[in-house]
Amino acid sequence: MLSIFLYNFSYSRLFVILIFIGFGTIILISRTLYVGAAYYLRKQYPLNKKVIVIGYNELSKRLVENFGRFNRSLSVLGYFEDEEPPVDEIHTVPILGRINDSVHYAIENNIAEIYSTVSPETNLHIYELAQQAETNFIRFKFVPDFRMFINRKVHIDFARNIPILSLRTEPLENVDSQIKKRCFDIVFSLFTIFFFIVMAGTFDSYIN
């Protein structure tokens, strides 16, 4: 469009301006409607991912606090803990049961992810629960204390400054996959630019 204006091709500039204005207006209206519809649906039909936390301790409370402040797409339903917490402590997020009941609860209530702040070295059933959760397509993630060490091959991620370990990785979180995708994007973009250059040359020859 810029070359049409600069080289004074015999083309209706008013038509080009109206196309840009009309296209921009359509995009503005459609995006406004989309954002409004998404906001309405989130209010009427909550689409948050439901998660539960194994362990009730300082680390788990900080994790839940971080989710509430920085990740509004996660909805923490509660904790699972074997030991009774202090009676005088106020629970904004409830304690739903014992640790061994966590996976069964997750299956019954369509929980998407389970975060464990209990080290497998202190509870030998954690790995069994993790395997059972993964078998039922529920992601099981470890949230270790800095003093703990997980002697398994795991993937590390971060919720702000808190490390989170999971048993498998996402495809595009791998550096090699990101490089391959970026290369594809660049090649496809260059091909598109080359195509439009050829089309512009053909159009120029036709005008002349």
C-alpha positions in Angstrom: 0.0 0.0 0.0 2.9 2.3 0.7 4.4 1.7 -2.7 1.0 2.5 -4.3 1.0 5.9 -2.6 4.7 6.7 -3.3 4.8 5.7 -7.0 1.4 7.2 -7.9 -0.1 4.1 -9.4 -3.4 4.5 -11.0 -5.3 3.3 -8.0 -8.1 4.8 -5.9 -6.4 6.1 -2.7 -9.8 6.8 -1.3 -10.6 3.1 -1.7 -7.4 2.1 0.1 -8.1 4.5 3.0 -11.7 3.2 3.3 -10.4 -0.4 3.3 -8.0 0.4 6.1 -10.5 2.3 8.2 -13.2 -0.4 7.7 -10.8 -3.3 8.4 -9.6 -1.5 11.6 -13.1 -0.8 12.7 -14.1 -4.4 12.2 -11.1 -5.6 14.2 -11.8 -3.2 17.0 -15.5 -4.2 17.2 -14.8 -7.9 17.0 -12.0 -7.8 19.6 -14.2 -5.7 22.0 -17.1 -8.2 21.6 -14.6 -11.1 22.1 -13.2 -9.6 25.3 -16.6 -8.8 26.6 -17.9 -12.3 25.9 -14.9 -13.9 27.5 -15.3 -11.7 30.6 -19.0 -12.6 30.8 -18.4 -16.3 30.4 -15.7 -16.3 33.1 -18.2 -14.6 35.4 -21.1 -17.0 34.6 -19.1 -20.2 34.0 -15.8 -20.2 35.9 -13.1 -21.8 33.8 -10.4 -21.8 36.4 -8.2 -24.9 36.7 -9.0 -26.7 40.0 -6.0 -27.8 42.0 -5.3 -29.2 45.5 -2.2 -29.1 47.7 -0.7 -32.0 49.7 0.7 -30.8 53.0 -0.2 -28.0 55.3 3.0 -26.0 56.2 4.7 -22.7 55.6 5.7 -23.7 52.1 2.2 -24.8 51.1 0.6 -21.6 52.5 3.1 -19.5 50.6 2.3 -21.4 47.4 -1.4 -20.9 47.8 -0.9 -17.2 48.6 1.2 -16.9 45.4 -1.5 -18.6 43.3 -4.1 -16.3 44.7 -2.0 -13.2 44.0 -0.3 -14.0 40.7 -2.2 -16.8 39.0 -5.9 -16.2 38.9 -6.5 -19.0 36.5 -5.9 -21.5 39.3 -8.5 -22.3 41.9 -7.1 -24.0 45.1 -9.8 -26.1 46.6 -7.9 -27.1 49.7 -5.1 -29.0 51.5 -4.6 -32.6 52.4 -2.7 -33.2 55.6 -2.3 -36.1 58.1 -1.5 -34.1 61.1 -4.1 -31.8 62.7 -3.3 -28.1 62.3 -3.4 -25.7 65.2 -7.0 -25.1 66.4 -6.6 -21.3 66.7 -5.4 -20.9 63.1 -7.8 -19.4 60.6 -8.1 -21.4 57.3 -9.0 -19.4 54.3 -8.5 -22.6 52.3 -10.0 -25.7 54.0 -8.2 -28.9 54.9 -10.1 -31.6 52.9 -8.7 -34.8 54.4 -5.7 -37.0 54.8 -2.9 -37.3 52.2 -3.8 -40.8 51.1 -7.3 -39.5 50.1 -6.0 -36.8 47.9 -5.9 -38.6 44.6 -9.3 -40.2 45.1 -10.7 -36.7 45.8 -9.0 -35.4 42.7 -10.5 -38.0 40.5 -14.0 -37.5 42.0 -13.9 -33.7 41.6 -12.2 -33.2 38.3 -9.0 -31.8 39.7 -6.5 -30.8 37.1 -3.3 -30.6 39.1 -2.0 -31.8 42.5 0.9 -29.9 44.2 2.8 -31.8 46.9 4.8 -29.9 49.5 5.5 -33.1 51.3 8.8 -34.7 50.4 8.8 -38.3 49.2 11.6 -39.0 51.6 9.3 -38.2 54.6 6.3 -40.0 53.1 6.9 -43.1 51.1 3.4 -43.1 49.6 3.9 -39.8 47.7 5.4 -41.5 44.6 2.6 -44.0 44.5 0.1 -41.2 44.7 2.0 -39.3 41.9 1.9 -42.4 39.7 -1.8 -43.0 40.4 -2.5 -39.3 39.6 -0.6 -39.4 36.3 -2.3 -42.6 35.3 -5.6 -40.8 35.7 -4.3 -37.8 33.6 -4.0 -35.6 36.7 -0.7 -33.7 36.8 1.3 -34.3 40.0 3.9 -31.6 40.8 6.4 -31.6 43.6 7.1 -28.3 45.5 10.2 -29.1 47.4 11.8 -27.2 50.3 15.3 -25.9 49.4 16.7 -28.3 51.9 15.2 -31.3 50.3 16.4 -33.3 47.3 14.3 -35.4 44.9 16.2 -38.4 43.7 14.2 -38.9 40.5 14.4 -37.4 37.0 11.9 -34.5 37.1 11.2 -31.3 35.3 11.5 -28.0 37.2 9.3 -25.0 36.7 8.7 -21.9 38.8 5.7 -20.2 40.3 7.4 -16.8 40.9 10.3 -17.6 43.2 9.0 -21.1 44.2 10.4 -24.1 42.3 7.9 -26.7 41.2 8.9 -30.2 40.0 6.7 -32.4 37.7 7.1 -35.9 36.3 6.9 -34.8 32.6 7.5 -31.7 30.5 5.4 -29.7 28.1 6.5 -30.0 24.4 7.2 -26.3 23.8 9.0 -25.9 27.2 11.9 -27.8 25.7 14.6 -25.5 24.1 15.0 -27.8 21.1 11.3 -27.7 20.3 11.2 -23.9 20.7 14.2 -23.6 18.2 12.4 -25.8 15.7 9.2 -23.9 16.0 11.1 -20.5 15.7 12.9 -21.8 12.5 9.6 -22.8 11.0 8.1 -19.4 11.8 11.1 -17.6 10.2 11.1 -19.8 7.0 7.3 -19.5 6.6 7.5 -15.7 7.1 10.3 -15.4 4.5 8.3 -17.5 2.1 5.3 -15.2 2.6 7.4 -12.1 2.1 8.9 -13.6 -1.1 5.4 -14.4 -2.4 4.1 -10.9 -1.9 7.2 -9.4 -3.5 6.6 -11.6 -6.6 3.0 -10.6 -6.6 3.9 -7.0 -6.3 6.3 -7.3 -9.2 3.6 -9.0 -11.3 1.2 -6.3 -10.4 3.7 -3.6 -11.3 4.4 -5.2 -14.7 0.7 -5.4 -15.3 0.2 -1.7 -14.5 3.1 -0.6 -16.7 
